[in-house]
Amino acid sequence: MEYPIFIDGAERGRLRVTREGIRTRFFAECEKAQGIIRLWVFGKEKRAYLGVLCPEADKLILSKCFSRNEMRCFPSEIEYASNEEIKKENSIEERNKKWVMSTKGCLILNDGNQKYIAIPADGKRLEKTGLVKRIDGRDYLVFRK
C-alpha cells in the first residue's frame, strides 16, 4: 500500500507499507527539508511514531520494520504520514469562539477586543506557566497577544 507524506502541511513524498513475513516494513521517501523531521502515521482513531527521516543523496529516507506486536499501536487503517497532524478543517469551534489553525500548529483567536494565541502544550511547558485550555481534545497554553 502507498500513502502520501506531508511535511509542514504540503505533500512531499510517499510511504510504502509492505508485509515481510511476520513483520511490516515502512519505507518513506520524500523531498529534502530543513531540520530534523520526525514522521508519524495517522489514521481515523490514532497515530503511531515511525522515526526520523535521514538524508540520502537529494532525498529524505526512512526504512523500518515492526513486529505484529508493535503494529498493535498503529492505526488499523492508515490515511497518511506526516510530521504533524493535518486538520480537516481550518477552524476549531469552542463555545462560540472561532480558533483558526496557523501553519505552525498554533491556534489564533480574535474576539474583537483581544487577540489570543494557543500553543500546543507538552508536559514540560505545563509545569512552567500559562493558562492551559483543552481545545479540540488537545492541551494548549493560551496567551494574550
CYANA upper distance limits for C-alpha pairs under 8 A (distance plus 0.5 A):
  1 MET  CA     16 ARG  CA      6.24
  1 MET  CA     17 VAL  CA      5.79
  1 MET  CA     18 THR  CA      7.19
  2 GLU  CA     14 ARG  CA      7.01
  2 GLU  CA     15 LEU  CA      5.95
  2 GLU  CA     16 ARG  CA      5.04
  2 GLU  CA     17 VAL  CA      6.86
  3 TYR  CA     14 ARG  CA      6.15
  3 TYR  CA     15 LEU  CA      5.56
  3 TYR  CA     16 ARG  CA      7.09
  3 TYR  CA     78 ILE  CA      8.28
  3 TYR  CA     79 GLU  CA      7.29
  3 TYR  CA     80 TYR  CA      5.83
  3 TYR  CA     81 ALA  CA      7.48
  4 PRO  CA     11 GLU  CA      7.04
  4 PRO  CA     12 ARG  CA      8.21
  4 PRO  CA     13 GLY  CA      6.56
  4 PRO  CA     14 ARG  CA      5.20
  4 PRO  CA     15 LEU  CA      6.65
  4 PRO  CA     80 TYR  CA      5.84
  4 PRO  CA     81 ALA  CA      6.79
  5 ILE  CA     11 GLU  CA      6.14
  5 ILE  CA     12 ARG  CA      6.27
  5 ILE  CA     13 GLY  CA      5.42
  5 ILE  CA     14 ARG  CA      5.70
  5 ILE  CA     15 LEU  CA      6.81
  5 ILE  CA     28 ALA  CA      8.35
  5 ILE  CA     30 CYS  CA      7.79
  5 ILE  CA     80 TYR  CA      6.63
  5 ILE  CA     81 ALA  CA      5.18
  5 ILE  CA     82 SER  CA      5.90
  6 PHE  CA     10 ALA  CA      5.57
  6 PHE  CA     11 GLU  CA      4.76
  6 PHE  CA     12 ARG  CA      6.09
  6 PHE  CA     13 GLY  CA      7.61
  6 PHE  CA     80 TYR  CA      8.11
  6 PHE  CA     81 ALA  CA      6.79
  6 PHE  CA     82 SER  CA      5.12
  6 PHE  CA     83 ASN  CA      7.48
  7 ILE  CA     11 GLU  CA      6.90
  7 ILE  CA     12 ARG  CA      6.67
  7 ILE  CA     82 SER  CA      6.20
  7 ILE  CA     83 ASN  CA      6.23
  7 ILE  CA     84 GLU  CA      8.09
  8 ASP  CA     82 SER  CA      8.27
  8 ASP  CA     83 ASN  CA      7.26
  8 ASP  CA     84 GLU  CA      7.45
  8 ASP  CA    103 THR  CA      7.89
  8 ASP  CA    104 LYS  CA      8.09
  9 GLY  CA     82 SER  CA      8.45
  9 GLY  CA     84 GLU  CA      8.31
  9 GLY  CA     86 ILE  CA      7.19
  9 GLY  CA    103 THR  CA      8.02
 12 ARG  CA     30 CYS  CA      5.87
 12 ARG  CA     31 GLU  CA      6.12
 13 GLY  CA     28 ALA  CA      7.97
 13 GLY  CA     29 GLU  CA      6.21
 13 GLY  CA     30 CYS  CA      4.43
 13 GLY  CA     31 GLU  CA      6.89
 14 ARG  CA     28 ALA  CA      6.50
 14 ARG  CA     29 GLU  CA      6.31
 14 ARG  CA     30 CYS  CA      6.94
 15 LEU  CA     26 PHE  CA      7.30
 15 LEU  CA     27 PHE  CA      6.16
 15 LEU  CA     28 ALA  CA      4.87
 15 LEU  CA     29 GLU  CA      7.06
 15 LEU  CA     81 ALA  CA      7.55
 16 ARG  CA     25 ARG  CA      8.47
 16 ARG  CA     26 PHE  CA      6.33
 16 ARG  CA     27 PHE  CA      5.63
 16 ARG  CA     28 ALA  CA      6.87
 17 VAL  CA     24 THR  CA      7.42
 17 VAL  CA     25 ARG  CA      6.15
 17 VAL  CA     26 PHE  CA      5.23
 17 VAL  CA     27 PHE  CA      6.98
 18 THR  CA     24 THR  CA      6.29
 18 THR  CA     25 ARG  CA      5.77
 18 THR  CA     26 PHE  CA      7.28
 19 ARG  CA     23 ARG  CA      6.51
 19 ARG  CA     24 THR  CA      5.05
 19 ARG  CA     25 ARG  CA      6.65
 20 GLU  CA     24 THR  CA      6.28
 20 GLU  CA     25 ARG  CA      7.20
 22 ILE  CA     67 SER  CA      7.11
 22 ILE  CA     68 ARG  CA      7.11
 23 ARG  CA     65 CYS  CA      6.70
 23 ARG  CA     66 PHE  CA      6.01
 23 ARG  CA     67 SER  CA      5.20
 23 ARG  CA     68 ARG  CA      6.77
 24 THR  CA     65 CYS  CA      5.91
 24 THR  CA     66 PHE  CA      5.79
 24 THR  CA     67 SER  CA      7.02
 24 THR  CA     68 ARG  CA      8.07
 24 THR  CA     71 MET  CA      8.39
 25 ARG  CA     63 SER  CA      7.56
 25 ARG  CA     64 LYS  CA      6.14
 25 ARG  CA     65 CYS  CA      4.78
 25 ARG  CA     66 PHE  CA      7.02
 26 PHE  CA     50 LEU  CA      8.48
 26 PHE  CA     62 LEU  CA      8.08
 26 PHE  CA     63 SER  CA      6.15
 26 PHE  CA     64 LYS  CA      5.80
 26 PHE  CA     65 CYS  CA      6.75
 27 PHE  CA     61 ILE  CA      7.90
 27 PHE  CA     62 LEU  CA      6.17
 27 PHE  CA     63 SER  CA      4.95
 27 PHE  CA     64 LYS  CA      7.13
 28 ALA  CA     53 LEU  CA      8.35
 28 ALA  CA     60 LEU  CA      8.35
 28 ALA  CA     61 ILE  CA      6.02
 28 ALA  CA     62 LEU  CA      5.46
 28 ALA  CA     63 SER  CA      6.90
 29 GLU  CA     59 LYS  CA      7.27
 29 GLU  CA     60 LEU  CA      6.23
 29 GLU  CA     61 ILE  CA      5.24
 29 GLU  CA     62 LEU  CA      7.23
 30 CYS  CA     59 LYS  CA      6.26
 30 CYS  CA     60 LEU  CA      5.79
 30 CYS  CA     61 ILE  CA      7.24
 31 GLU  CA     58 ASP  CA      7.76
 31 GLU  CA     59 LYS  CA      5.50
 31 GLU  CA     60 LEU  CA      6.53
 32 LYS  CA     55 PRO  CA      7.71
 32 LYS  CA     58 ASP  CA      6.84
 32 LYS  CA     59 LYS  CA      5.45
 32 LYS  CA     60 LEU  CA      5.93
 33 ALA  CA     37 ILE  CA      8.28
 33 ALA  CA     60 LEU  CA      8.30
 36 ILE  CA     52 VAL  CA      7.52
 36 ILE  CA     53 LEU  CA      7.89
 37 ILE  CA     52 VAL  CA      6.20
 37 ILE  CA     53 LEU  CA      6.19
 37 ILE  CA     83 ASN  CA      6.85
 38 ARG  CA     49 TYR  CA      8.44
 38 ARG  CA     50 LEU  CA      8.13
 38 ARG  CA     51 GLY  CA      6.13
 38 ARG  CA     52 VAL  CA      4.91
 38 ARG  CA     53 LEU  CA      6.86
 38 ARG  CA     83 ASN  CA      5.99
 39 LEU  CA     49 TYR  CA      6.87
 39 LEU  CA     50 LEU  CA      6.04
 39 LEU  CA     51 GLY  CA      6.02
 39 LEU  CA     52 VAL  CA      6.50
 39 LEU  CA     53 LEU  CA      7.38
 39 LEU  CA     81 ALA  CA      7.07
 39 LEU  CA     82 SER  CA      5.95
 39 LEU  CA     83 ASN  CA      5.30
 39 LEU  CA     84 GLU  CA      8.46
 40 TRP  CA     47 ARG  CA      7.16
 40 TRP  CA     48 ALA  CA      6.04
 40 TRP  CA     49 TYR  CA      4.92
 40 TRP  CA     50 LEU  CA      5.81
 40 TRP  CA     51 GLY  CA      7.78
 40 TRP  CA     81 ALA  CA      5.96
 40 TRP  CA     82 SER  CA      5.93
 40 TRP  CA     83 ASN  CA      6.47
 40 TRP  CA     84 GLU  CA      7.88
 41 VAL  CA     47 ARG  CA      6.03
 41 VAL  CA     48 ALA  CA      5.88
 41 VAL  CA     49 TYR  CA      6.99
 41 VAL  CA     50 LEU  CA      7.43
 41 VAL  CA     74 PHE  CA      8.23
 41 VAL  CA     75 PRO  CA      8.27
 41 VAL  CA     78 ILE  CA      7.08
 41 VAL  CA     79 GLU  CA      8.04
 41 VAL  CA     80 TYR  CA      6.38
 41 VAL  CA     81 ALA  CA      4.74
 41 VAL  CA     82 SER  CA      6.96
 42 PHE  CA     46 LYS  CA      6.73
 42 PHE  CA     47 ARG  CA      4.90
 42 PHE  CA     48 ALA  CA      7.23
 42 PHE  CA     75 PRO  CA      7.20
 42 PHE  CA     78 ILE  CA      6.25
 42 PHE  CA     79 GLU  CA      6.31
 42 PHE  CA     80 TYR  CA      6.10
 42 PHE  CA     81 ALA  CA      6.52
 42 PHE  CA     82 SER  CA      8.18
 42 PHE  CA     85 GLU  CA      7.84
 43 GLY  CA     47 ARG  CA      6.55
 43 GLY  CA     75 PRO  CA      5.58
 43 GLY  CA     76 SER  CA      7.69
 43 GLY  CA     77 GLU  CA      6.12
 43 GLY  CA     78 ILE  CA      5.04
 43 GLY  CA     79 GLU  CA      5.54
 43 GLY  CA     80 TYR  CA      7.69
 44 LYS  CA     75 PRO  CA      7.72
 44 LYS  CA     77 GLU  CA      7.72
 44 LYS  CA     78 ILE  CA      8.20
 44 LYS  CA     79 GLU  CA      7.95
 45 GLU  CA     75 PRO  CA      6.97
 46 LYS  CA     74 PHE  CA      7.59
 46 LYS  CA     75 PRO  CA      5.89
 47 ARG  CA     73 CYS  CA      8.48
 47 ARG  CA     74 PHE  CA      6.77
 47 ARG  CA     75 PRO  CA      6.53
 48 ALA  CA     73 CYS  CA      6.95
 48 ALA  CA     74 PHE  CA      5.68
 48 ALA  CA     75 PRO  CA      7.63
 50 LEU  CA     64 LYS  CA      7.95
 51 GLY  CA     62 LEU  CA      7.81
 52 VAL  CA     62 LEU  CA      7.41
 53 LEU  CA     60 LEU  CA      6.02
 53 LEU  CA     61 ILE  CA      5.76
 53 LEU  CA     62 LEU  CA      5.54
 54 CYS  CA     60 LEU  CA      5.69
 54 CYS  CA     61 ILE  CA      5.68
 54 CYS  CA     62 LEU  CA      6.76
 55 PRO  CA     59 LYS  CA      6.34
 55 PRO  CA     60 LEU  CA      4.98
 55 PRO  CA     61 ILE  CA      6.76
 56 GLU  CA     60 LEU  CA      6.37
 56 GLU  CA     61 ILE  CA      7.01
 66 PHE  CA     70 GLU  CA      6.24
 66 PHE  CA     71 MET  CA      6.78
 67 SER  CA     71 MET  CA      6.68
 68 ARG  CA     72 ARG  CA      7.23
 70 GLU  CA     74 PHE  CA      8.23
 82 SER  CA     86 ILE  CA      8.44
 90 ASN  CA    100 VAL  CA      6.52
 90 ASN  CA    101 MET  CA      6.07
 91 SER  CA     98 LYS  CA      6.91
 91 SER  CA     99 TRP  CA      6.00
 91 SER  CA    100 VAL  CA      4.85
 91 SER  CA    101 MET  CA      6.37
 92 ILE  CA     98 LYS  CA      6.44
 92 ILE  CA     99 TRP  CA      5.49
 92 ILE  CA    100 VAL  CA      6.77
 92 ILE  CA    101 MET  CA      8.01
 92 ILE  CA    135 ILE  CA      8.37
 92 ILE  CA    136 ASP  CA      7.44
 93 GLU  CA     97 LYS  CA      6.29
 93 GLU  CA     98 LYS  CA      5.47
 93 GLU  CA     99 TRP  CA      6.70
 94 GLU  CA     98 LYS  CA      7.01
 94 GLU  CA     99 TRP  CA      7.87
 94 GLU  CA    135 ILE  CA      7.43
 94 GLU  CA    136 ASP  CA      8.36
 97 LYS  CA    109 LEU  CA      7.92
 97 LYS  CA    111 ASP  CA      7.75
 98 LYS  CA    109 LEU  CA      6.78
 98 LYS  CA    110 ASN  CA      8.43
 99 TRP  CA    107 LEU  CA      6.22
 99 TRP  CA    108 ILE  CA      5.93
 99 TRP  CA    109 LEU  CA      5.36
100 VAL  CA    107 LEU  CA      5.86
100 VAL  CA    108 ILE  CA      5.64
100 VAL  CA    109 LEU  CA      6.94
101 MET  CA    105 GLY  CA      6.78
101 MET  CA    106 CYS  CA      6.47
101 MET  CA    107 LEU  CA      5.15
101 MET  CA    108 ILE  CA      6.99
102 SER  CA    106 CYS  CA      5.85
102 SER  CA    107 LEU  CA      6.36
102 SER  CA    108 ILE  CA      7.44
105 GLY  CA    119 ILE  CA      8.05
105 GLY  CA    120 PRO  CA      7.87
106 CYS  CA    117 ILE  CA      7.37
106 CYS  CA    118 ALA  CA      6.12
106 CYS  CA    119 ILE  CA      5.41
106 CYS  CA    120 PRO  CA      6.98
107 LEU  CA    117 ILE  CA      6.18
107 LEU  CA    118 ALA  CA      5.38
107 LEU  CA    119 ILE  CA      7.17
108 ILE  CA    115 LYS  CA      7.84
108 ILE  CA    116 TYR  CA      6.30
108 ILE  CA    117 ILE  CA      5.20
108 ILE  CA    118 ALA  CA      6.88
109 LEU  CA    115 LYS  CA      6.18
109 LEU  CA    116 TYR  CA      5.55
109 LEU  CA    117 ILE  CA      6.95
110 ASN  CA    114 GLN  CA      6.45
110 ASN  CA    115 LYS  CA      4.97
110 ASN  CA    116 TYR  CA      6.90
111 ASP  CA    115 LYS  CA      7.09
114 GLN  CA    144 ARG  CA      7.55
114 GLN  CA    145 LYS  CA      7.92
115 LYS  CA    144 ARG  CA      6.41
115 LYS  CA    145 LYS  CA      5.82
116 TYR  CA    142 VAL  CA      7.20
116 TYR  CA    143 PHE  CA      6.07
116 TYR  CA    144 ARG  CA      4.97
116 TYR  CA    145 LYS  CA      5.91
117 ILE  CA    142 VAL  CA      6.21
117 ILE  CA    143 PHE  CA      5.90
117 ILE  CA    144 ARG  CA      6.94
117 ILE  CA    145 LYS  CA      7.14
118 ALA  CA    140 TYR  CA      5.95
118 ALA  CA    141 LEU  CA      5.83
118 ALA  CA    142 VAL  CA      4.81
118 ALA  CA    143 PHE  CA      6.91
119 ILE  CA    140 TYR  CA      5.68
119 ILE  CA    141 LEU  CA      5.66
119 ILE  CA    142 VAL  CA      7.02
120 PRO  CA    138 ARG  CA      8.01
120 PRO  CA    139 ASP  CA      6.70
120 PRO  CA    140 TYR  CA      4.93
120 PRO  CA    141 LEU  CA      6.87
121 ALA  CA    125 ARG  CA      6.48
121 ALA  CA    126 LEU  CA      6.90
121 ALA  CA    132 VAL  CA      8.23
121 ALA  CA    139 ASP  CA      5.98
121 ALA  CA    140 TYR  CA      5.24
121 ALA  CA    141 LEU  CA      6.20
122 ASP  CA    126 LEU  CA      6.80
122 ASP  CA    139 ASP  CA      8.29
123 GLY  CA    127 GLU  CA      7.28
124 LYS  CA    128 LYS  CA      7.47
125 ARG  CA    129 THR  CA      7.39
126 LEU  CA    130 GLY  CA      8.04
126 LEU  CA    132 VAL  CA      7.79
126 LEU  CA    141 LEU  CA      8.28
130 GLY  CA    141 LEU  CA      6.25
130 GLY  CA    142 VAL  CA      7.11
130 GLY  CA    143 PHE  CA      7.60
131 LEU  CA    141 LEU  CA      5.98
131 LEU  CA    142 VAL  CA      5.92
131 LEU  CA    143 PHE  CA      7.73
132 VAL  CA    139 ASP  CA      6.98
132 VAL  CA    140 TYR  CA      6.05
132 VAL  CA    141 LEU  CA      5.15
132 VAL  CA    142 VAL  CA      6.79
133 LYS  CA    139 ASP  CA      6.21
133 LYS  CA    140 TYR  CA      5.85
133 LYS  CA    141 LEU  CA      6.88
133 LYS  CA    142 VAL  CA      7.30
134 ARG  CA    138 ARG  CA      5.85
134 ARG  CA    139 ASP  CA      4.99
134 ARG  CA    140 TYR  CA      6.66
135 ILE  CA    139 ASP  CA      6.90
135 ILE  CA    140 TYR  CA      7.49
